[in-house]
Amino acid sequence: MPNPTVNAGAYFDQLVSWTTSQLQGDEVLLANFSGEQSDFMRFNNARVRQAGSVTQFTLRVDIVEGNRHAEGSLRLSNDMSLDQARIATLMTLLREQRRVAPEDPFLAFNTDPTSAEHIQPNNVPDAGDALAAICSGAGDDDLVGIYASGEMYNGFANSLGQRNWHQSATFNLDWSFYLHDDKAAKNGYAGFVWDDAAFADKLDWSRRQLAVLGREPLTISPGQYRSYLAPAALQELLELWSWDSFGERSHRTLQTPLLRMVTDNATLSDKVTIREDILGGVAPNFGDAGYLRPDQVVLVDGGRYGDTLVSPRSAVEYGVPTNGASVLEAPSSLVVDAGTLTTSQAVEAVDTGLFVGNLWYTNYSDRQWCRTTGMTRFATFWVENGEIVAPVNVMRFDDTAYSLLGDNLEALTAETEMVFDSASYGQRSTDSFRLPGALINDMTFTL
């Protein structure tokens, strides 16, 4: 395991300088670094059942010669001599692969060195302090979930002299108060600085939900219902739609789920503005090819189709400027601008209908119309006369973006919530969302 006392940025710079010295002829080095020093705690019944720390660093190198290139990656040991030997072996293998690789017609990387450094202060709580706050706050309730915190690192460098470094520190508590069977009040608390008052508010809201979950659940007939989607529920929809909706390639090939906005001038509600907000997120402000990413890209502007995310490869293919997007051309710091409805008045504004805390199993039922289906999950309630009265058994919805965020969108909340992607496959994700809640006049439920 790497030595956690090593300065990750300095080590990356040393490795790049050494690797650059090993280049041959007209070769160009592109190097990407990712890593973390994270603490994890898994909770059950408000007690730690599993805990650990992870320190890991990965280096990915791409050796370019003309229009041919080959890339590979390796985990770093933080033993300089050992890592240099392993990089040398990798470079030999990549040169062998490159000799038989075809030319890449869409190869693009930044040849105008634009170095930058962003190091966010580490204000996340000590793991022991976080543990004390979580266990004390949960009390006798059955808190189930995972807490992750610590520093995350991203770096880019090339042999042309460019160096970029991004270092952030976050925490993310993804948790539920469990009652019985499939009844649980799901919640989350994430950010850069722990706030006891904010966490207490979330605990209080979950306990209020838990009290209602103890009542006899209702089974609601299929139909259209006035509904409020909490930010976590809205995230499930936007996470699905984000994969292909906003990329230059998906628009050019007419594969975007928002196809009607491209071909038929369809619009969402004028209340909806969606942005890629790198400045306010956790993801780095540079891409794998070394292009800097703008502070924000407006993807939907007042309900109308805005700009796309353009990867360097798409920029070459379609003859347009890149904005440093990843090869997936999916947002990593998605923001939906706030509205005017006060969150504390959201239930009252529903009057009679559904409060939807979470959705899951979302997928397209008709991709070209951005028609989406999925299930309600964890703390969906029936509301009467502006009061939550009973939990609702699981329901299936099937509706389009043009309805949910279009014709039937009545209001967005004035407050937004920062939601971090809790995925940790390989390493912790740097994707994030900042979202309001959404009041929808008629949401279609089919089961």
C-alpha positions in Angstrom: 0.0 0.0 0.0 1.3 3.5 -0.8 2.8 5.5 2.0 0.1 8.0 3.0 2.7 10.6 4.0 3.9 11.0 0.4 3.0 14.3 -1.3 0.9 13.0 -4.2 1.3 16.0 -6.4 5.1 16.2 -6.0 5.4 12.5 -6.6 3.4 12.7 -9.8 5.6 15.6 -11.0 8.8 13.6 -10.3 7.4 10.6 -12.2 6.4 12.7 -15.2 9.8 14.4 -15.3 11.6 11.0 -15.3 9.2 9.4 -17.8 9.7 12.4 -20.2 13.4 11.7 -20.0 12.8 8.2 -21.3 11.0 9.3 -24.5 12.5 8.4 -27.9 12.6 10.5 -31.1 9.4 12.6 -31.6 7.4 10.8 -28.9 5.0 12.8 -26.8 3.9 11.7 -23.3 0.4 12.3 -22.0 0.1 11.3 -18.3 -3.0 11.2 -16.1 -2.9 10.6 -12.3 -5.8 9.7 -10.0 -5.8 8.8 -6.4 -7.4 9.0 -3.0 -6.6 8.9 0.7 -10.1 7.9 2.1 -11.7 6.6 5.3 -14.7 4.3 5.0 -17.2 3.2 7.7 -20.2 0.9 7.2 -23.0 1.2 9.7 -25.8 -1.1 10.8 -28.0 -0.3 13.7 -26.0 2.9 14.2 -22.9 0.9 15.0 -19.8 0.5 12.9 -19.7 -3.0 11.4 -16.8 -2.4 9.0 -14.1 0.3 8.8 -11.0 0.9 6.8 -8.8 3.3 5.1 -7.7 3.3 1.4 -4.6 5.0 0.0 -4.2 4.4 -3.7 -2.6 6.1 -6.7 -2.9 5.2 -10.4 -0.8 6.5 -13.3 -2.1 6.2 -16.9 0.4 7.0 -19.7 -0.3 7.5 -23.4 2.8 7.4 -25.7 2.1 9.3 -28.9 4.1 9.3 -32.1 2.5 11.1 -35.0 -1.0 9.9 -35.3 -0.3 6.6 -33.6 -0.5 6.1 -29.8 -1.0 3.4 -27.2 -1.9 3.8 -23.5 -1.8 1.8 -20.3 -2.0 2.2 -16.6 -0.5 0.9 -13.4 -0.9 1.2 -9.6 1.9 3.1 -8.0 3.8 1.9 -5.0 5.4 5.2 -4.0 8.8 3.5 -4.2 10.4 5.7 -6.9 12.9 3.1 -8.2 10.2 0.4 -8.3 7.7 2.7 -10.0 10.3 3.8 -12.6 11.2 0.2 -13.4 7.5 -0.7 -13.9 6.9 2.4 -16.0 9.9 1.5 -18.2 8.4 -1.9 -18.8 5.0 -0.4 -19.6 6.6 2.0 -22.1 8.3 -0.9 -23.9 5.0 -2.8 -24.2 3.2 0.4 -25.4 5.8 0.9 -28.1 5.3 -2.6 -29.3 1.5 -2.1 -29.4 1.8 1.3 -31.2 3.9 -0.2 -34.0 1.0 -2.3 -35.1 -1.8 0.1 -34.2 -3.5 2.0 -37.1 -3.4 5.8 -37.2 -6.0 7.5 -35.1 -7.9 10.1 -37.2 -9.4 11.7 -34.2 -6.4 11.9 -32.0 -6.3 15.3 -30.2 -4.4 16.7 -27.2 -3.5 20.1 -26.0 -0.3 21.4 -27.6 -0.5 24.8 -25.9 0.7 24.2 -22.4 -1.8 25.6 -19.9 -0.8 24.6 -16.4 -3.0 25.2 -13.4 -3.3 24.0 -9.8 -6.4 23.8 -7.5 -5.9 22.5 -3.9 -9.0 22.7 -1.8 -8.4 23.0 2.0 -9.1 19.8 3.8 -11.9 20.7 6.2 -13.6 17.3 6.5 -13.9 16.0 10.0 -11.5 13.5 11.5 -12.9 10.0 11.2 -13.3 9.7 14.9 -15.2 13.0 15.2 -17.5 11.9 12.3 -18.2 8.6 13.9 -19.1 10.3 17.2 -21.5 12.7 15.5 -23.2 10.0 13.5 -23.7 7.5 16.4 -24.7 10.3 18.8 -27.2 11.7 16.3 -28.7 8.3 15.4 -29.3 7.4 19.0 -31.5 4.3 19.3 -32.7 4.4 15.6 -31.4 1.8 13.2 -29.1 3.9 11.0 -27.8 1.8 8.1 -25.3 3.3 5.5 -21.8 4.1 4.4 -19.6 7.0 5.3 -16.7 8.0 3.1 -14.3 10.9 3.5 -10.9 12.2 2.6 -8.8 13.6 -0.2 -9.1 12.8 -3.9 -6.4 13.7 -6.5 -6.4 14.2 -10.2 -3.5 15.3 -12.3 -2.5 15.8 -16.0 0.9 16.4 -17.4 2.6 16.1 -20.8 6.1 16.2 -22.1 5.4 19.6 -23.6 5.7 21.2 -20.2 2.1 21.2 -19.0 1.2 20.4 -15.5 -2.4 20.4 -14.0 -3.3 19.3 -10.5 -6.7 19.1 -8.7 -7.0 18.1 -5.1 -10.3 18.1 -3.2 -11.5 16.9 0.2 -15.1 15.8 0.8 -17.3 13.6 3.0 -20.4 11.6 2.0 -22.8 9.8 4.4 -25.3 7.7 2.4 -27.7 6.4 4.9 -31.2 5.3 5.9 -33.2 4.9 9.1 -34.5 1.3 8.7 -37.9 0.3 10.2 -38.8 -3.1 8.8 -39.1 -5.1 5.6 -39.0 -2.6 2.8 -39.7 0.4 5.0 -36.9 2.8 5.4 -36.3 6.6 5.4 -33.4 7.2 3.1 -31.3 10.3 3.4 -27.8 11.7 2.6 -25.4 14.2 3.9 -22.4 15.3 1.9 -20.2 18.3 1.6 -16.8 19.9 2.2 -17.4 21.1 5.8 -19.4 19.2 8.4 -22.2 21.3 9.9 -23.8 19.8 13.1 -27.0 21.8 12.6 -27.5 20.7 9.0 -27.0 17.1 10.0 -29.5 17.5 12.9 -32.0 18.9 10.4 -31.6 15.8 8.2 -31.9 13.5 11.2 -35.1 15.3 12.3 -36.7 15.0 8.8 -35.8 11.2 8.7 -37.4 10.7 12.1 -40.6 12.4 10.9 -40.7 10.1 7.9 -40.0 7.1 10.1 -43.0 7.9 12.3 -45.3 7.9 9.2 -43.7 4.7 7.9 -45.1 2.9 10.9 -48.6 3.5 9.7 -50.6 1.1 7.5 -49.4 1.6 3.9 -51.7 2.5 1.0 -51.9 0.9 -2.4 -52.6 3.6 -5.0 -54.3 2.8 -8.3 -52.4 3.6 -11.5 -53.0 7.1 -12.9 -51.7 10.6 -12.9 -51.0 12.2 -9.5 -49.8 15.6 -8.4 -46.3 14.8 -7.1 -43.3 16.3 -5.4 -39.9 14.8 -6.3 -37.2 15.4 -3.6 -33.7 16.2 -4.9 -32.6 12.6 -4.5 -35.5 11.4 -6.7 -34.7 14.1 -9.3 -31.1 12.9 -9.2 -32.1 9.4 -10.4 -33.7 10.9 -13.5 -30.9 13.2 -14.3 -28.3 10.6 -13.8 -29.9 8.5 -16.4 -30.6 11.3 -18.8 -27.0 12.7 -18.5 -25.3 9.7 -20.0 -26.1 10.6 -23.7 -28.3 13.7 -23.6 -25.8 16.5 -23.6 -22.9 15.3 -25.8 -21.9 16.6 -29.2 -21.5 13.1 -30.6 -25.0 12.0 -29.5 -26.5 15.1 -31.0 -24.7 14.8 -34.3 -25.6 11.1 -34.6 -29.2 11.8 -33.4 -28.9 9.3 -30.5 -29.5 11.7 -27.7 -32.6 11.0 -25.6 -33.4 14.7 -26.0 -33.7 14.2 -29.8 -36.9 16.2 -30.1 -35.1 19.2 -28.8 -32.6 18.8 -31.7 -35.0 17.9 -34.6 -38.4 19.4 -33.6 -37.5 22.4 -31.4 -39.2 20.8 -28.5 -38.6 22.5 -25.1 -38.7 21.9 -21.4 -40.3 24.3 -19.0 -38.9 27.8 -19.1 -38.2 27.2 -15.4 -35.5 24.7 -16.2 -31.8 25.7 -16.7 -29.3 22.9 -16.5 -25.6 23.6 -16.3 -22.3 21.7 -16.1 -20.8 23.7 -13.2 -17.2 22.7 -12.9 -16.4 25.6 -10.6 -19.0 24.5 -8.0 -18.3 20.8 -8.1 -15.7 18.3 -7.1 -14.4 17.2 -10.6 -11.1 18.6 -12.0 -11.2 21.5 -14.4 -9.1 19.7 -17.0 -9.7 16.7 -19.2 -7.6 13.6 -20.0 -6.1 15.3 -23.1 -5.0 18.4 -21.2 -7.7 20.9 -22.3 -9.0 23.1 -19.6 -12.7 23.0 -18.9 -14.7 26.2 -18.6 -16.3 27.1 -15.3 -19.7 26.3 -16.7 -21.5 25.1 -19.8 -25.2 25.9 -20.1 -26.8 22.7 -21.4 -30.4 23.8 -21.2 -31.2 27.5 -21.0 -34.7 28.4 -19.8 -36.0 25.1 -21.3 -34.3 25.5 -24.6 -31.4 23.4 -26.0 -28.1 25.1 -25.1 -24.5 24.0 -25.7 -23.1 20.5 -25.8 -20.2 18.9 -24.1 -17.5 18.4 -26.7 -14.7 16.0 -26.2 -11.4 16.6 -28.1 -12.2 13.6 -30.3 -15.6 15.0 -31.3 -14.0 18.4 -31.8 -11.7 16.9 -34.5 -14.5 14.7 -36.0 -17.0 17.5 -36.3 -14.8 20.5 -36.7 -15.9 22.4 -33.6 -14.0 23.7 -30.6 -13.7 21.4 -27.6 -14.7 22.4 -24.1 -12.5 19.7 -22.5 -15.3 17.2 -21.9 -14.5 13.6 -21.3 -14.7 11.0 -24.0 -18.1 10.0 -22.6 -19.3 13.7 -23.0 -21.4 13.3 -19.8 -21.5 16.0 -17.2 -19.6 15.5 -14.0 -20.9 18.5 -12.0 -24.5 18.8 -13.0 -26.6 21.7 -11.6 -30.3 22.5 -12.1 -30.9 26.1 -11.2 -33.2 26.8 -8.2 -36.8 28.0 -8.5 -39.1 29.9 -6.1 -40.9 27.3 -4.1 -39.7 27.1 -0.5 -38.7 23.6 0.4 -40.5 23.8 3.8 -43.7 24.5 1.8 -43.3 21.7 -0.7 -45.6 19.2 1.0 -48.3 21.8 1.5 -48.0 22.7 -2.1 -48.7 19.1 -3.2 -52.1 19.5 -1.5 -53.3 16.0 -2.4 -50.9 13.6 -4.1 -47.5 12.0 -3.7 -44.3 12.9 -1.9 -41.6 10.9 -3.7 -38.3 10.7 -1.7 -36.4 8.4 -4.0 -36.6 6.5 -7.3 -34.7 3.5 -8.5 -34.4 1.0 -11.4 -34.8 3.9 -13.8 -34.4 3.2 -17.5 -35.8 4.3 -20.8 -39.1 2.9 -22.0 -38.9 5.0 -25.2 -35.5 6.5 -25.6 -36.2 8.8 -28.6 -39.0 10.5 -26.6 -36.9 10.5 -23.4 -39.7 8.4 -21.8 -38.5 7.0 -18.6 -39.7 4.3 -16.3 -38.7 3.2 -12.8 -39.9 2.5 -9.3 -40.6 4.5 -6.2 -38.3 3.6 -3.3 -37.9 4.4 0.4 -40.3 6.9 1.9 -42.9 7.7 -0.8 -46.0 9.1 1.0 -49.6 9.9 0.3 -50.4 13.6 1.0 -53.9 14.9 1.8 -54.7 18.6 2.3 -51.0 19.4 2.5 -50.2 16.8 5.2 -48.3 13.5 4.9 -50.8 10.9 6.0 -49.5 7.4 5.1 -46.7 5.5 3.3 -47.4 4.2 -0.2 -46.6 0.8 -1.5 -44.1 0.6 -4.3 -45.4 2.1 -7.6 -44.0 2.2 -11.2 -43.9 5.5 -13.1 -43.6 6.0 -16.8 -43.3 9.5 -18.1 -41.2 11.8 -20.3 -38.7 14.5 -19.6 -41.0 16.9 -21.6 -43.7 16.2 -19.1 -41.8 15.9 -15.8 -39.6 18.9 -16.5 -41.8 20.4 -19.2 -45.5 20.9 -19.5 -46.3 19.5 -16.0 -43.6 21.1 -14.0 -45.2 23.6 -11.7 -42.3 24.7 -9.6 -38.7 24.1 -8.5 -37.6 24.7 -4.9 -35.6 27.8 -4.0 -33.1 25.7 -2.1 -30.8 23.2 -3.8 -29.0 20.2 -2.3 -25.5 19.0 -3.1 -25.6 15.3 -3.8 -22.3 13.5 -4.3 -22.1 10.3 -6.3 -21.5 7.6 -3.7 -19.9 5.1 -6.2 -16.5 3.8 -5.2 -15.8 1.2 -7.9 -12.1 1.4 -8.3 -12.0 4.6 -6.3 -14.4 7.3 -5.0 -16.3 9.2 -7.7 -15.8 12.9 -8.2 -19.2 13.3 -9.9 -21.7 15.6 -8.2 -25.2 17.1 -8.5 -26.7 20.3 -7.1 -30.5 20.0 -7.4 -33.7 21.5 -6.2 -36.9 19.5 -5.6 -39.6 19.5 -8.3 -43.4 20.0 -7.9 -45.1 18.2 -10.8 -48.8 18.8 -11.6 -49.4 15.3 -13.1 -46.9 12.4 -13.0 -48.0 9.2 -14.6 -47.9 6.0 -12.6 -48.7 2.7 -14.4 -48.5 0.1 -11.7 
